[in-house]
């Protein structure tokens, strides 16, 4: 509602087409400054009401915002290697939310306060010590706000519709941790409505990134962050001796920069806030995404240099050295780590595992030469390094990282 009113007041159609997210954000900032004014608040409420009533002009503007935004999402997420099969925001469920309202009424779950607000009692003793507001007094549906907890009919409708449509095994909601209570209440309400599958709904919350700045300033857009990571990585590579050998420095810088951002984000508990540092994220030594990429590139190079070695009938009993055994033992733990991450939906277990694997492989690379060793031993060692590279590559891909072969 606010954005609609803001665009009517401050919007520019040319800017909207050339830079949709940036312009909509600028408009949103401007209208929020004006939102102290009671008249502006009323206009925003009126805009929202018109949306729910399918007013043609209002819907047309909303649809334009939505379509342009999704185009930008598709373009930017492509850089992250992320593709969504379906974009169905809460607006998609406006019609179905009326069915939910009727279900709540039929089951005797919806109560009206003296102010005319619709609430659902979630307390065990039915004493209204815990309740969720689901409807404003003017009859329009609600979504979560910072001031008080509300559950939208649309959230309920979306959950029910997705179950009917996809018959999912698990439904995972990924949002920032400030919405944890919202989802607890949502799942609880679904149970009260008789949906046992609510037990299989999960909320994965994430914390906030603090101290992140790009050269463009304080307010951070994902695209700016990706561009900055690529730019800084390109500078780092340009000062290294091996850069001339790289076929496509820009593409490599993109992949390595992205690995740095992902690993920085995934190394701790997802719900923890953390302080971001460009210098720390882009270090080539230590536990960083750059180090994982560097290790993968080195192991790939080792395979290339020894590509004539036959690895068909390898005698692994040759691998007696402690450094070789350490790598072998660590490789055996891979499935255990994958299982652990699948249980608590935390990528940090995989990140930690890949750091250790990379450090062990780096040590083994120095102490276990392939060239100059007896043929049987050379084959066994090369096989070991190949196994380490494959597991490292697979682990990185699980985290959304594309391994590089040159660096």
C-alpha positions as CSV (number, residue, x, y, z in Angstrom):
1,X,0.0,0.0,0.0
2,X,2.7,2.4,1.0
3,X,4.8,1.6,-2.1
4,X,1.7,2.1,-4.4
5,X,1.0,5.5,-2.9
6,X,4.8,6.3,-3.0
7,X,5.0,5.5,-6.7
8,X,2.0,7.7,-7.5
9,X,3.7,10.5,-5.7
10,X,7.4,10.0,-6.4
11,X,7.6,7.4,-9.2
12,X,9.4,7.6,-12.5
13,X,8.4,5.2,-15.3
14,X,11.7,5.4,-17.1
15,X,13.7,4.7,-13.9
16,X,11.3,1.8,-13.1
17,X,12.2,0.1,-16.4
18,X,15.9,0.7,-16.3
19,X,16.5,-0.1,-12.6
20,X,13.4,-1.6,-11.0
21,X,14.7,-2.7,-7.6
22,X,16.8,0.4,-7.1
23,X,14.0,2.8,-8.0
24,X,11.3,1.0,-6.0
25,X,13.6,1.1,-3.0
26,X,14.2,4.8,-3.4
27,X,10.4,5.4,-3.7
28,X,9.8,3.2,-0.6
29,X,12.4,5.2,1.4
30,X,10.8,8.5,0.4
31,X,7.2,7.4,1.2
32,X,8.3,6.0,4.5
33,X,9.6,9.4,5.5
34,X,6.2,10.8,4.7
35,X,4.3,8.0,6.4
36,X,4.2,9.9,9.7
37,X,1.5,11.9,8.1
38,X,-2.0,10.5,8.9
39,X,-3.3,11.3,5.4
40,X,-0.5,9.2,3.9
41,X,-1.3,6.3,6.2
42,X,-4.9,6.4,5.1
43,X,-4.0,6.6,1.4
44,X,-1.8,3.4,1.9
45,X,-4.6,1.6,3.6
46,X,-7.0,2.6,0.9
47,X,-4.6,1.4,-1.8
48,X,-4.3,-2.0,-0.1
49,X,-8.1,-2.2,0.3
50,X,-8.5,-1.5,-3.5
51,X,-6.0,-4.3,-4.2
52,X,-8.1,-6.8,-2.2
53,X,-11.2,-5.5,-4.1
54,X,-9.5,-6.0,-7.5
55,X,-9.5,-2.4,-8.5
56,X,-8.2,-2.4,-12.1
57,X,-5.8,0.6,-11.9
58,X,-4.4,-0.5,-8.6
59,X,-3.9,-4.1,-9.7
60,X,-2.2,-3.0,-12.9
61,X,0.4,-1.0,-11.0
62,X,1.0,-3.9,-8.5
63,X,1.3,-6.3,-11.4
64,X,3.9,-4.1,-13.0
65,X,5.9,-3.9,-9.8
66,X,5.7,-7.7,-9.4
67,X,6.6,-8.7,-12.9
68,X,9.6,-6.3,-13.0
69,X,10.8,-7.5,-9.6
70,X,10.6,-11.2,-10.6
71,X,12.6,-10.4,-13.8
72,X,15.3,-8.9,-11.6
73,X,15.2,-11.9,-9.2
74,X,15.6,-14.4,-12.1
75,X,18.6,-12.4,-13.5
76,X,20.4,-12.0,-10.2
77,X,19.7,-15.4,-8.7
78,X,21.1,-16.9,-12.0
79,X,24.5,-15.6,-10.9
80,X,24.1,-17.6,-7.7
81,X,23.2,-20.7,-9.6
82,X,19.7,-20.6,-8.1
83,X,16.6,-21.3,-10.1
84,X,13.0,-21.2,-8.7
85,X,10.3,-23.4,-10.4
86,X,7.5,-21.2,-9.0
87,X,7.0,-17.7,-7.8
88,X,3.8,-17.6,-5.7
89,X,3.8,-14.8,-3.2
90,X,1.0,-14.2,-0.7
91,X,-0.9,-12.2,-3.3
92,X,-1.5,-15.5,-5.2
93,X,-3.6,-16.7,-2.3
94,X,-6.0,-13.8,-1.9
95,X,-9.0,-15.8,-3.3
96,X,-8.2,-18.9,-1.3
97,X,-7.8,-17.0,1.9
98,X,-11.6,-16.5,1.9
99,X,-12.0,-20.4,2.0
100,X,-9.6,-20.4,5.1
101,X,-11.8,-17.7,6.8
102,X,-14.8,-20.0,6.3
103,X,-13.0,-23.0,7.6
104,X,-11.9,-21.2,10.7
105,X,-15.5,-20.0,11.3
106,X,-16.9,-23.5,10.6
107,X,-14.5,-25.1,13.2
108,X,-15.4,-22.4,15.7
109,X,-11.8,-21.2,15.8
110,X,-12.3,-17.6,14.8
111,X,-13.4,-15.2,17.5
112,X,-14.2,-11.5,17.2
113,X,-13.0,-8.9,19.7
114,X,-15.1,-5.9,20.7
115,X,-13.1,-3.8,18.3
116,X,-14.1,-6.1,15.5
117,X,-10.7,-7.7,15.0
118,X,-10.5,-11.4,14.1
119,X,-8.4,-13.6,16.5
120,X,-7.6,-17.3,16.9
121,X,-7.0,-18.5,20.5
122,X,-3.8,-20.6,20.6
123,X,-3.6,-21.0,24.4
124,X,-4.0,-24.6,25.8
125,X,-6.6,-23.5,28.4
126,X,-8.5,-21.4,25.9
127,X,-8.0,-18.3,28.1
128,X,-6.7,-16.0,25.4
129,X,-3.3,-15.8,27.1
130,X,-1.9,-16.6,23.7
131,X,-3.7,-15.6,20.6
132,X,-3.0,-14.6,17.0
133,X,-4.7,-11.7,15.2
134,X,-5.7,-12.8,11.7
135,X,-8.0,-10.1,10.4
136,X,-8.3,-6.3,10.8
137,X,-11.5,-4.7,11.9
138,X,-12.0,-3.5,8.3
139,X,-12.0,-7.1,7.1
140,X,-8.7,-7.0,5.2
141,X,-6.2,-9.9,5.9
142,X,-3.0,-9.3,7.8
143,X,0.7,-10.2,7.6
144,X,3.4,-10.1,10.3
145,X,4.4,-6.7,11.6
146,X,7.0,-5.7,14.1
147,X,4.6,-4.3,16.6
148,X,2.4,-7.4,17.2
149,X,2.1,-10.9,16.0
150,X,-0.5,-11.6,13.3
151,X,-1.1,-14.5,11.0
152,X,-2.4,-14.0,7.5
153,X,-5.2,-16.1,6.1
154,X,-2.9,-16.1,3.0
155,X,-0.2,-17.9,4.9
156,X,-2.6,-20.6,5.9
157,X,-4.1,-20.8,2.4
158,X,-0.6,-21.0,0.9
159,X,0.4,-24.0,3.2
160,X,-2.9,-25.9,2.4
161,X,-2.7,-25.2,-1.3
162,X,1.0,-26.3,-1.5
163,X,0.1,-29.5,0.2
164,X,-2.8,-30.2,-2.2
165,X,-0.7,-29.3,-5.2
166,X,2.7,-30.9,-4.4
167,X,2.0,-33.5,-1.7
168,X,5.3,-32.6,-0.1
169,X,7.2,-34.6,2.5
170,X,8.6,-31.5,4.2
171,X,7.9,-27.8,3.8
172,X,10.7,-25.5,4.8
173,X,10.2,-21.8,5.3
174,X,13.5,-19.8,5.2
175,X,13.2,-16.3,6.6
176,X,15.1,-14.1,9.1
177,X,14.9,-15.0,12.8
178,X,12.6,-12.1,13.7
179,X,9.7,-14.1,12.2
180,X,10.3,-17.3,14.3
181,X,7.2,-16.7,16.5
182,X,5.1,-16.0,13.4
183,X,5.9,-19.5,12.0
184,X,5.4,-21.2,15.4
185,X,1.9,-19.8,15.5
186,X,1.2,-20.6,11.8
187,X,2.1,-24.3,12.4
188,X,0.1,-24.4,15.6
189,X,-2.9,-22.9,13.8
190,X,-2.7,-25.5,11.0
191,X,-2.7,-28.2,13.6
192,X,-5.8,-26.7,15.3
193,X,-7.5,-26.8,11.8
194,X,-6.9,-30.5,11.8
195,X,-3.8,-30.7,9.4
196,X,-1.5,-33.3,10.9
197,X,1.1,-32.6,8.2
198,X,1.8,-29.3,10.1
199,X,4.3,-31.4,12.1
200,X,6.3,-31.7,8.9
201,X,6.6,-27.9,8.4
202,X,9.9,-26.4,9.4
203,X,11.2,-22.9,9.8
204,X,14.9,-22.3,9.1
205,X,15.8,-18.9,10.4
206,X,18.9,-16.8,9.5
207,X,20.7,-14.0,11.3
208,X,21.8,-10.6,10.1
209,X,25.0,-9.6,8.4
210,X,26.6,-6.6,10.2
211,X,29.1,-4.2,8.9
212,X,28.7,-5.0,5.2
213,X,29.5,-2.1,3.0
214,X,30.2,-1.8,-0.7
215,X,31.9,1.1,-2.5
216,X,28.4,2.4,-3.3
217,X,27.5,3.0,0.3
218,X,25.5,1.8,3.3
219,X,22.3,0.3,1.8
220,X,23.3,-3.0,0.3
221,X,21.8,-4.6,-2.7
222,X,22.7,-8.2,-3.5
223,X,23.9,-7.4,-7.0
224,X,26.3,-4.7,-5.6
225,X,27.7,-7.3,-3.2
226,X,28.2,-9.8,-6.0
227,X,29.9,-7.2,-8.2
228,X,32.1,-6.0,-5.4
229,X,33.2,-9.6,-4.6
230,X,34.1,-10.2,-8.3
231,X,35.9,-6.8,-8.6
232,X,38.0,-7.4,-5.5
233,X,38.8,-10.9,-6.5
234,X,39.9,-9.8,-9.9
235,X,42.3,-7.3,-8.3
236,X,43.7,-10.0,-6.0
237,X,44.2,-12.3,-9.0
238,X,45.9,-9.6,-11.1
239,X,48.6,-9.2,-8.4
240,X,49.2,-13.0,-8.5
241,X,51.7,-14.6,-10.9
242,X,49.4,-17.3,-12.2
243,X,46.6,-15.1,-13.5
244,X,48.0,-14.9,-17.1
245,X,47.3,-18.7,-17.5
246,X,43.6,-18.3,-16.7
247,X,41.4,-18.5,-19.8
248,X,38.6,-16.3,-18.4
249,X,39.7,-14.2,-15.4
250,X,36.3,-12.5,-15.0
251,X,34.4,-15.8,-14.8
252,X,36.9,-17.2,-12.4
253,X,36.8,-14.1,-10.2
254,X,32.9,-14.4,-10.2
255,X,33.1,-18.0,-9.0
256,X,35.8,-17.5,-6.4
257,X,34.2,-14.3,-5.1
258,X,30.9,-16.1,-4.7
259,X,32.5,-19.0,-2.9
260,X,34.1,-16.4,-0.5
261,X,30.6,-14.9,0.3
262,X,28.9,-18.3,0.7
263,X,31.5,-19.7,3.0
264,X,31.6,-16.6,5.1
265,X,27.8,-16.9,5.5
266,X,27.6,-20.7,6.0
267,X,30.5,-21.2,8.4
268,X,28.5,-20.6,11.6
269,X,25.0,-21.2,12.8
270,X,22.6,-19.8,10.2
271,X,20.6,-18.0,12.9
272,X,23.7,-16.2,14.3
273,X,24.4,-12.5,13.4
274,X,28.0,-12.0,12.3
275,X,30.3,-9.2,11.5
276,X,31.3,-9.1,7.8
277,X,34.8,-8.3,6.6
278,X,35.9,-8.2,3.0
279,X,39.5,-8.8,3.9
280,X,38.7,-11.8,5.9
281,X,36.3,-13.3,3.4
282,X,38.7,-12.9,0.5
283,X,41.9,-14.3,2.2
284,X,43.6,-17.0,0.2
285,X,44.9,-18.7,3.3
286,X,42.9,-19.9,6.3
287,X,39.4,-21.1,6.4
288,X,37.8,-19.2,3.5
289,X,36.0,-20.0,0.3
290,X,39.0,-18.7,-1.6
291,X,41.1,-21.4,0.1
292,X,38.7,-24.2,-0.9
293,X,38.7,-23.0,-4.5
294,X,42.5,-22.8,-4.5
295,X,42.8,-26.3,-3.1
296,X,40.4,-27.7,-5.7
297,X,42.4,-25.9,-8.5
298,X,45.7,-27.3,-7.3
299,X,44.4,-30.9,-7.1
300,X,42.9,-30.5,-10.5
301,X,46.3,-29.3,-11.9
302,X,48.0,-32.3,-10.2
303,X,45.6,-34.7,-12.1
304,X,46.2,-32.8,-15.4
305,X,50.0,-33.1,-15.0
306,X,49.7,-36.9,-14.4
307,X,46.9,-37.6,-16.9
308,X,48.9,-40.5,-18.5
309,X,48.8,-42.5,-15.3
310,X,46.5,-45.5,-15.5
311,X,44.1,-45.6,-12.5
312,X,42.3,-48.9,-13.3
313,X,43.9,-51.4,-10.9
314,X,45.2,-49.3,-8.0
315,X,46.8,-50.9,-4.9
316,X,45.6,-48.7,-2.1
317,X,47.6,-50.8,0.4
318,X,50.6,-48.7,-0.8
319,X,49.2,-45.8,1.1
320,X,50.9,-46.3,4.5
321,X,52.1,-42.8,5.3
322,X,50.3,-41.0,8.2
323,X,49.4,-38.1,5.9
324,X,47.7,-40.4,3.4
325,X,45.9,-42.3,6.1
326,X,44.6,-39.0,7.6
327,X,43.1,-38.0,4.2
328,X,41.5,-41.5,3.8
329,X,40.0,-41.5,7.2
330,X,38.5,-38.0,6.7
331,X,37.0,-39.1,3.3
332,X,35.2,-41.9,5.2
333,X,33.4,-39.3,7.3
334,X,31.7,-37.6,4.3
335,X,28.4,-39.4,4.5
336,X,28.1,-38.9,8.2
337,X,28.5,-35.1,7.7
338,X,25.9,-35.0,4.9
339,X,23.5,-36.9,7.2
340,X,24.1,-34.5,10.0
341,X,23.4,-31.4,7.8
342,X,20.3,-33.0,6.4
343,X,19.0,-33.5,9.9
344,X,19.4,-30.0,11.3
345,X,19.5,-28.1,7.9
346,X,22.7,-26.4,8.9
347,X,25.4,-26.2,6.2
348,X,28.2,-25.4,8.7
349,X,28.9,-29.2,9.2
350,X,29.8,-29.5,5.5
351,X,31.8,-26.2,5.5
352,X,33.9,-27.4,8.5
353,X,34.4,-30.8,6.9
354,X,35.7,-29.2,3.6
355,X,38.1,-27.0,5.5
356,X,39.6,-30.0,7.2
357,X,39.8,-32.0,4.0
358,X,41.5,-29.1,2.2
359,X,44.1,-28.7,5.0
360,X,44.8,-32.4,5.0
361,X,45.1,-32.5,1.2
362,X,47.4,-29.5,1.2
363,X,49.8,-31.2,3.7
364,X,49.6,-34.5,1.7
365,X,50.3,-32.6,-1.5
366,X,53.6,-31.5,-0.1
367,X,54.7,-34.8,1.5
368,X,53.4,-37.4,-0.9
369,X,54.8,-36.7,-4.4
370,X,53.3,-38.4,-7.4
371,X,56.1,-37.6,-9.9
372,X,59.3,-39.6,-9.3
373,X,57.6,-42.2,-7.1
374,X,57.4,-45.9,-8.0
375,X,54.6,-46.5,-10.5
376,X,52.4,-48.5,-8.1
377,X,52.8,-45.8,-5.4
378,X,52.3,-43.0,-7.8
379,X,49.0,-44.4,-9.0
380,X,47.8,-45.0,-5.4
381,X,48.7,-41.4,-4.4
382,X,47.1,-39.9,-7.5
383,X,43.9,-41.9,-6.8
384,X,43.9,-40.5,-3.3
385,X,44.2,-36.9,-4.5
386,X,41.5,-37.5,-7.1
387,X,39.1,-38.8,-4.5
388,X,39.9,-35.8,-2.3
389,X,39.2,-33.4,-5.2
390,X,35.9,-35.2,-6.1
391,X,34.6,-35.0,-2.5
392,X,35.7,-31.4,-2.2
393,X,34.0,-30.5,-5.5
394,X,30.7,-32.3,-4.5
395,X,30.7,-30.7,-1.1
396,X,31.2,-27.2,-2.6
397,X,28.4,-27.8,-5.2
398,X,26.0,-28.8,-2.3
399,X,26.7,-25.3,-0.8
400,X,26.0,-23.6,-4.2
401,X,29.6,-23.1,-5.2
402,X,31.0,-23.9,-8.6
403,X,34.5,-25.3,-8.3
404,X,37.2,-23.7,-10.5
405,X,40.0,-25.6,-12.2
406,X,42.4,-22.7,-12.6
407,X,43.4,-20.0,-10.2
